[in-house]
Amino acid sequence: MSADPLPDPLPDSPPGDRPGDRPGDRPGARRADRAAAAPSSPQPLTLDDSALRNRVAALGLKQWWLAEQAGVDRRTVLRWVNGQVRQIQPANQRRLAAVLGCAEHELLLATPQAAASALAGADEQRAAGAALAAGHLLDRLGPVHEWDVAEQLLKAVALPDLPAAVLGRLLHQLAVACWRQDKLDDAARHNATALALASRCGDRALQAEALGSRANLRWWRGELAAALADWQAALADEAVFGPRARGSLHNNLGAALCEIGRLDEGRARLLHALECFDDDGTAMNRSIARGLLALAALSALDAEDASAGDLVGIAEREALRSEAQARRADYRRGLAFALLLRAEVDARRGAARADVEARVEAGRAAFAVLGIRESLNERLAARALARAGAPEAARQALGRAWTWAGPFPLEQAELRLLQARLAAAADERRALALDAAARFERLGAPLKAERARALAA
């Protein structure tokens, strides 16, 4: 592991161009003499990056400010905080402790045993390397265009003395890459190891982010109460990470609350996520949040939530904003999703059936190019097509949605509810609505169960 950077030496010049050099002298001879005569440099110390992260978070400091006060480059502070550089020169360590207002030893791993415990064991290193080698990482990340993540993961696993915190973050990101492609068992395994490593090395930021990832997995498996508890626990320690990670947690929690009918709470979380992303987020982050706000407005229409104002207008505005941010980021998944949102908006505004069908097909084609098959997308297609007066096409979309909804109990309940809304016969509608209500009750979504029962009445 490299020590923190020292000032660059003067660039080499050809022999004879430097003062004191003569043509014909053995190159480097006097350099060796000077090196032998120079006093030895102080030995670097081993930095406790978890203690540093926790101290910075507790004081609410910005990394750029800390770099300026400590007299080092911003990238140096970033590497210290992220655990990419574990050694620090004594002078830098003294300045850092002075700026943070703590004892110098509090930022160090004082003993060889402490330093060793912060490193991943050989078995853990081998497991991470094996997961990346056998997991076709580029194939996993390619469909979502996360090439930079793939690069960082590969670099991280190549380190000769991988710190536990770095391994934990590596496995956390690998878990995310897996669940983005519905490989939930792989994701759960990597997530459990990431949480264990975060606890072992005291990395609160990693623990909070991994809790958020576990919340997603639990939500999709129908463990709604446990998922909500994980998101709340992660956000209870939100001071330990930056606005972008905080925004992602609020974003996912907001989407979940909207799914179970707690629309006002969900919208508030999504708006808070946007505030975080405006502070430190990407266009892709903002596209996702805007798309979820559009979806929330369309869900409120189903719930007949008149208090929310012009819901069709809100859905249209947010879908267009989501599309604009997706275009800015070249976020192709977001562009495809916006097409399906706009198809339902068009249908609700009375657009021609052919125009709605064309927008639905454009969205489907965009998802097909990305290799993405999600039940939600076909559910949105079915809603738009049914409202546009294409009942047979809507039934076909529902059939595809059921095929892809297999592992997701909440999505199955949503599909049953949509089937009830689209049923022509009263007896069929009542039976489907009651089945949807029972599914929502079992999952712990009482508001959605109540709406399903109202449809059955």
FENNOR-V749607 format. One record per residue. RES is the residue in three letters. NEAR is the number of other ideal C-beta (glycine too) atoms within 8 Angstrom. D_LAST is the distance of its C-alpha to the last C-alpha in whole Angstrom. Layout:
res->(RES,RES)
near->(NEAR,NEAR)
d_last->(D_LAST,D_LAST)
//
This chain:
res->(MET,SER,ALA,ASP,PRO,LEU,PRO,ASP,PRO,LEU,PRO,ASP,SER,PRO,PRO,GLY,ASP,ARG,PRO,GLY,ASP,ARG,PRO,GLY,ASP,ARG,PRO,GLY,ALA,ARG,ARG,ALA,ASP,ARG,ALA,ALA,ALA,ALA,PRO,SER,SER,PRO,GLN,PRO,LEU,THR,LEU,ASP,ASP,SER,ALA,LEU,ARG,ASN,ARG,VAL,ALA,ALA,LEU,GLY,LEU,LYS,GLN,TRP,TRP,LEU,ALA,GLU,GLN,ALA,GLY,VAL,ASP,ARG,ARG,THR,VAL,LEU,ARG,TRP,VAL,ASN,GLY,GLN,VAL,ARG,GLN,ILE,GLN,PRO,ALA,ASN,GLN,ARG,ARG,LEU,ALA,ALA,VAL,LEU,GLY,CYS,ALA,GLU,HIS,GLU,LEU,LEU,LEU,ALA,THR,PRO,GLN,ALA,ALA,ALA,SER,ALA,LEU,ALA,GLY,ALA,ASP,GLU,GLN,ARG,ALA,ALA,GLY,ALA,ALA,LEU,ALA,ALA,GLY,HIS,LEU,LEU,ASP,ARG,LEU,GLY,PRO,VAL,HIS,GLU,TRP,ASP,VAL,ALA,GLU,GLN,LEU,LEU,LYS,ALA,VAL,ALA,LEU,PRO,ASP,LEU,PRO,ALA,ALA,VAL,LEU,GLY,ARG,LEU,LEU,HIS,GLN,LEU,ALA,VAL,ALA,CYS,TRP,ARG,GLN,ASP,LYS,LEU,ASP,ASP,ALA,ALA,ARG,HIS,ASN,ALA,THR,ALA,LEU,ALA,LEU,ALA,SER,ARG,CYS,GLY,ASP,ARG,ALA,LEU,GLN,ALA,GLU,ALA,LEU,GLY,SER,ARG,ALA,ASN,LEU,ARG,TRP,TRP,ARG,GLY,GLU,LEU,ALA,ALA,ALA,LEU,ALA,ASP,TRP,GLN,ALA,ALA,LEU,ALA,ASP,GLU,ALA,VAL,PHE,GLY,PRO,ARG,ALA,ARG,GLY,SER,LEU,HIS,ASN,ASN,LEU,GLY,ALA,ALA,LEU,CYS,GLU,ILE,GLY,ARG,LEU,ASP,GLU,GLY,ARG,ALA,ARG,LEU,LEU,HIS,ALA,LEU,GLU,CYS,PHE,ASP,ASP,ASP,GLY,THR,ALA,MET,ASN,ARG,SER,ILE,ALA,ARG,GLY,LEU,LEU,ALA,LEU,ALA,ALA,LEU,SER,ALA,LEU,ASP,ALA,GLU,ASP,ALA,SER,ALA,GLY,ASP,LEU,VAL,GLY,ILE,ALA,GLU,ARG,GLU,ALA,LEU,ARG,SER,GLU,ALA,GLN,ALA,ARG,ARG,ALA,ASP,TYR,ARG,ARG,GLY,LEU,ALA,PHE,ALA,LEU,LEU,LEU,ARG,ALA,GLU,VAL,ASP,ALA,ARG,ARG,GLY,ALA,ALA,ARG,ALA,ASP,VAL,GLU,ALA,ARG,VAL,GLU,ALA,GLY,ARG,ALA,ALA,PHE,ALA,VAL,LEU,GLY,ILE,ARG,GLU,SER,LEU,ASN,GLU,ARG,LEU,ALA,ALA,ARG,ALA,LEU,ALA,ARG,ALA,GLY,ALA,PRO,GLU,ALA,ALA,ARG,GLN,ALA,LEU,GLY,ARG,ALA,TRP,THR,TRP,ALA,GLY,PRO,PHE,PRO,LEU,GLU,GLN,ALA,GLU,LEU,ARG,LEU,LEU,GLN,ALA,ARG,LEU,ALA,ALA,ALA,ALA,ASP,GLU,ARG,ARG,ALA,LEU,ALA,LEU,ASP,ALA,ALA,ALA,ARG,PHE,GLU,ARG,LEU,GLY,ALA,PRO,LEU,LYS,ALA,GLU,ARG,ALA,ARG,ALA,LEU,ALA,ALA)
near->(8,5,10,14,6,6,4,3,4,3,4,3,5,4,9,7,6,7,3,5,10,7,6,3,9,4,5,6,8,9,7,8,8,8,7,6,5,6,3,4,4,7,5,10,10,10,14,12,13,12,10,14,13,11,12,12,12,7,8,5,8,5,11,8,8,14,12,7,8,11,5,10,7,9,6,12,14,10,10,15,11,8,11,7,13,8,11,14,11,10,7,11,14,9,12,14,12,7,9,13,5,8,5,9,6,10,14,11,9,5,6,5,6,10,10,7,8,12,10,11,6,5,6,13,12,8,9,14,9,8,11,12,6,6,10,6,12,8,6,13,13,8,9,10,8,8,9,6,10,11,8,9,13,10,8,12,12,5,9,4,6,15,13,14,15,14,15,16,11,13,15,15,11,14,16,10,14,14,14,7,9,5,9,12,6,10,14,11,8,14,15,8,12,16,12,8,17,14,8,8,12,8,12,12,11,14,12,17,13,15,13,14,15,12,16,11,14,12,12,11,10,9,8,14,7,8,14,11,8,13,15,9,10,14,12,6,10,10,7,10,10,6,10,12,11,12,17,11,15,14,15,12,14,17,12,15,12,16,10,13,11,9,14,6,9,15,12,9,13,17,9,11,15,12,9,14,15,7,7,7,11,8,10,11,14,15,16,11,15,14,15,13,14,17,12,13,14,14,10,11,12,8,9,5,9,4,4,9,6,5,12,11,8,13,16,12,9,13,15,10,10,20,14,8,15,18,9,7,11,7,12,11,11,16,12,14,13,15,14,15,16,13,15,14,14,13,14,9,8,4,8,5,8,6,9,17,12,8,14,14,8,9,15,10,8,12,13,8,7,11,6,10,6,8,12,8,15,13,15,12,15,15,13,16,16,10,10,12,5,11,9,6,9,14,10,8,13,15,8,9,15,10,7,10,11,5,7,11,9,14,12,11,14,10,14,12,16,12,11,16,9,12,9,5,6,5,6,9,14,10,8,13,14,11,10,17,13,9,12,15,10,6,11,8,14,8,9,13,13,10,12,15,11,7,12,11,4)
d_last->(68,70,71,70,71,75,76,77,81,83,83,86,89,91,94,97,94,94,96,99,98,101,100,101,100,98,94,92,95,95,92,92,95,93,90,92,94,90,89,86,82,80,78,74,72,69,66,63,60,57,59,60,56,55,58,57,53,54,56,54,57,57,59,61,62,63,65,67,67,69,71,69,67,63,63,65,63,60,61,62,58,57,59,61,64,65,69,70,73,75,75,72,70,72,71,68,68,69,67,64,66,66,69,70,69,65,65,67,66,70,70,70,68,66,66,65,62,61,61,59,61,62,60,57,59,59,55,54,57,56,52,53,56,53,50,51,50,51,49,46,47,48,44,43,47,48,52,53,51,52,56,55,54,57,59,58,58,62,63,66,65,61,60,57,55,56,54,51,50,51,49,46,47,47,43,42,43,42,38,39,39,36,39,37,40,43,41,40,44,46,43,44,48,48,46,49,52,50,50,54,55,54,52,49,48,48,46,44,43,43,40,38,39,38,34,34,34,32,29,29,29,26,28,27,28,32,31,31,33,36,35,36,39,40,40,41,44,44,47,49,48,48,46,45,44,42,40,39,37,36,34,33,31,30,28,27,25,24,22,20,19,22,23,25,27,27,29,31,33,33,35,37,38,39,41,43,43,45,47,48,46,46,44,42,41,40,38,36,35,34,32,30,30,29,26,25,25,23,20,20,19,16,15,16,19,21,23,25,27,27,25,27,30,30,29,32,34,33,33,37,38,37,39,42,42,42,44,47,46,46,43,42,39,38,39,37,33,34,34,31,29,31,30,26,28,30,27,25,28,28,31,32,31,34,35,31,32,36,34,32,35,37,35,35,39,39,37,39,43,42,41,37,34,31,27,26,29,27,24,25,27,24,22,25,25,22,22,26,25,26,23,26,27,24,23,27,26,23,26,28,26,25,29,30,27,28,30,27,24,22,23,21,18,18,19,16,14,16,16,12,12,15,14,15,13,10,11,12,10,7,10,12,9,9,13,13,12,14,17,17,17,20,22,21,19,16,16,15,13,11,10,9,6,5,6,4,0)
//
